[in-house]
């Protein structure tokens, strides 16, 4: 378990600074425009997540993801961005995302640069609206983050952008009439909301590589072969 040596500072570092994005990351600022319009939600969101892109160059860029504890009642075993519910005291979605990232992975909000807030996106399974917040973290180290809340997440890890963009690690999945993008990462299957955000990020930033868009595979069969340990009910 990671015990951050710093306290969170609610309400600080909540101003977006898009001009501070390095040149290679600036195309990603348009990622919110790449979200499927049918999934956008008008009005206030119930949750916010932090899409943390790390690295000094595109060659060493990565995204931080978490594996939600299989014992959770909601979205158990899924791969997710750090994030969670909006609290009344939060000063907007950036504050929510940073606070939740501190609670879950011990992130020091002073070390990241908030860059953009995307439109709220519906999570169809729960009919909730989630706002992705894009941020840059130039030089994290293994001593800067980890599993800070085992009750919520049991694995925190970085996935290289090059891995996500590799067609060999991309697939489409289907379940109950729904079809969506997915990624194979460390024997996990990234799907649903998280995969949709990553897919939009890759497309908007033009980091995606041409891939076959193979026929969708059954989500539940795919999850059974993964290490997600998701509930199938």
C-alpha positions in Angstrom: 0.0 0.0 0.0 1.2 3.5 -0.9 1.2 6.0 1.9 1.6 9.5 0.3 3.9 11.7 2.4 1.8 14.7 1.5 -1.7 15.9 2.3 -4.1 16.9 -0.4 -4.8 20.6 -0.8 -8.5 20.8 -1.9 -9.4 23.7 -4.1 -5.8 24.3 -5.4 -4.4 23.8 -8.9 -7.9 23.7 -10.4 -7.2 26.3 -13.2 -6.8 24.8 -16.6 -3.5 25.6 -18.3 -3.7 24.4 -21.9 -0.8 26.6 -23.0 1.5 24.7 -20.6 1.0 21.5 -22.6 4.2 20.3 -24.4 3.9 20.5 -28.1 3.5 16.7 -28.6 0.6 16.7 -26.2 -1.3 19.7 -27.6 -3.3 17.7 -30.2 -4.8 15.8 -27.3 -6.5 18.9 -26.1 -9.1 18.3 -28.8 -10.0 14.9 -27.5 -13.2 16.1 -26.0 -14.5 16.8 -29.5 -13.9 13.2 -30.5 -16.3 11.8 -28.0 -19.4 10.2 -29.6 -22.0 12.9 -29.5 -24.7 10.4 -28.6 -22.9 9.8 -25.3 -22.6 13.5 -24.3 -24.7 14.7 -21.4 -26.1 18.2 -20.8 -26.1 19.4 -17.3 -24.1 18.7 -14.2 -22.0 15.5 -13.9 -22.1 13.2 -11.0 -18.4 12.1 -11.2 -15.0 13.2 -12.6 -12.0 11.2 -13.6 -8.3 12.2 -14.1 -6.8 11.2 -17.5 -3.2 11.6 -16.6 -0.8 11.6 -19.5 2.8 11.3 -18.3 6.2 11.7 -20.0 8.5 14.2 -21.6 8.0 13.1 -25.2 5.4 11.0 -27.1 8.0 8.2 -27.3 7.9 7.8 -23.5 4.3 9.0 -22.9 1.9 6.8 -20.8 -1.5 6.9 -19.2 -2.1 5.9 -15.5 -4.9 3.4 -15.0 -6.2 1.5 -12.0 -7.8 -1.9 -11.4 -10.9 -1.6 -9.3 -11.1 -4.0 -6.4 -13.2 -7.1 -7.3 -14.9 -6.8 -3.9 -16.6 -3.5 -4.8 -20.3 -3.4 -5.4 -20.0 -1.0 -8.4 -17.9 -1.6 -11.5 -15.9 -4.3 -9.6 -12.8 -5.6 -11.4 -12.9 -3.0 -14.1 -10.0 -0.9 -15.4 -10.6 2.7 -14.7 -9.0 6.2 -14.5 -8.6 7.6 -11.0 -11.8 9.4 -10.1 -15.1 9.3 -8.3 -18.2 11.2 -7.2 -18.5 14.9 -7.0 -18.7 16.2 -3.4 -20.5 19.4 -2.5 -17.3 21.0 -1.3 -15.5 20.4 -4.7 -14.7 23.5 -6.8 -15.7 21.9 -10.1 -14.6 18.7 -12.0 -10.9 19.4 -11.8 -11.0 19.6 -8.0 -13.1 16.4 -7.9 -10.7 14.5 -10.2 -7.6 15.7 -8.3 -9.1 14.9 -4.9 -10.1 11.4 -6.0 -6.7 10.8 -7.5 -5.1 11.7 -4.2 -7.5 9.3 -2.4 -7.0 6.4 -4.8 -3.4 6.6 -6.0 -1.8 9.2 -3.6 -1.2 11.7 -6.4 0.2 15.1 -5.4 -2.0 17.5 -7.2 0.8 20.1 -7.2 2.8 17.9 -9.5 0.3 17.7 -12.4 -0.9 20.3 -14.9 -4.6 20.4 -15.6 -5.1 21.0 -19.3 -8.7 20.4 -20.4 -12.1 19.3 -19.3 -14.2 17.2 -21.6 -17.9 17.2 -22.0 -19.8 15.0 -19.6 -20.1 11.4 -20.9 -22.9 9.0 -20.0 -22.1 5.7 -18.4 -25.0 3.7 -19.8 -24.9 0.9 -17.3 -25.6 3.3 -14.4 -27.1 6.2 -16.3 -24.6 8.6 -14.8 -22.5 11.4 -16.3 -18.7 11.5 -15.9 -16.4 14.3 -16.8 -12.9 13.4 -17.9 -10.2 15.9 -16.9 -7.0 15.8 -19.0 -3.7 16.5 -17.1 0.0 16.2 -17.8 2.5 14.8 -15.3 6.0 15.2 -16.8 8.1 12.9 -14.6 6.3 10.6 -12.2 8.3 7.9 -10.4 7.3 4.7 -8.6 7.7 6.6 -5.4 5.1 9.2 -6.5 1.9 7.0 -6.7 0.5 3.6 -5.9 -2.4 1.8 -4.3 -3.5 4.3 -1.7 -7.0 2.9 -1.1 -7.0 -0.9 -1.3 -10.7 -0.9 -0.7 -11.2 0.8 -4.0 -8.3 -0.3 -6.2 -5.8 -3.1 -5.9 -3.4 -2.2 -8.8 -2.2 1.1 -10.2 0.0 1.1 -13.3 1.1 3.1 -16.3 0.3 2.0 -19.9 2.6 3.4 -22.7 0.7 5.3 -25.4 2.6 3.2 -27.9 1.0 0.0 -26.4 -2.5 1.5 -26.6 -1.9 2.6 -30.2 -0.6 -0.8 -31.3 -3.2 -2.6 -33.4 -2.2 -5.8 -31.8 -3.6 -4.6 -28.5 -6.9 -3.3 -29.8 -10.2 -5.0 -30.3 -13.9 -4.5 -30.3 -16.3 -6.2 -27.9 -20.0 -6.6 -27.9 -22.6 -7.5 -25.3 -26.4 -7.3 -25.3 -26.6 -5.3 -28.5 -23.8 -2.9 -27.5 -20.5 -2.7 -29.4 -17.4 -0.7 -28.3 -13.7 -0.4 -28.4 -11.4 -2.3 -26.0 -7.7 -2.7 -25.3 -5.6 -5.6 -24.0 -3.2 -4.4 -21.3 -1.2 -6.7 -18.9 -3.8 -9.5 -19.3 -6.5 -7.0 -18.4 -9.3 -6.0 -20.8 -10.0 -2.3 -20.8 -13.5 -1.6 -22.1 -16.6 0.5 -21.6 -16.2 4.2 -20.5 -12.4 3.9 -20.0 -11.8 2.4 -23.4 -14.1 5.0 -25.1 -12.1 7.8 -23.6 -8.8 6.2 -24.6 -10.1 5.6 -28.1 -11.2 9.3 -28.4 -7.8 10.4 -27.0 -5.8 8.4 -29.6 -8.0 9.5 -32.5 -8.0 13.2 -31.5 -4.3 13.4 -30.9 -3.7 11.4 -34.1 -1.7 8.8 -32.1 -3.8 5.9 -33.3 -2.4 3.6 -36.0 -4.5 1.9 -38.7 -6.0 -1.3 -37.5 -8.3 -3.9 -38.9 -11.4 -3.1 -36.8 -11.9 -6.8 -36.5 -15.3 -8.3 -35.9 -16.4 -7.7 -32.3 -15.8 -10.5 -29.9 -18.1 -11.4 -27.0 -17.3 -9.3 -24.0 -18.1 -11.9 -21.4 -16.1 -14.6 -23.0 -13.2 -12.1 -23.3 -13.5 -11.1 -19.6 -13.4 -14.7 -18.5 -10.0 -15.1 -20.1 -8.7 -11.9 -18.5 -7.4 -11.1 -15.0 -10.1 -8.5 -14.5 -12.2 -10.7 -12.2 -15.3 -8.8 -13.0 -18.7 -9.8 -11.8 -20.7 -11.1 -14.7 -24.2 -10.4 -13.4 
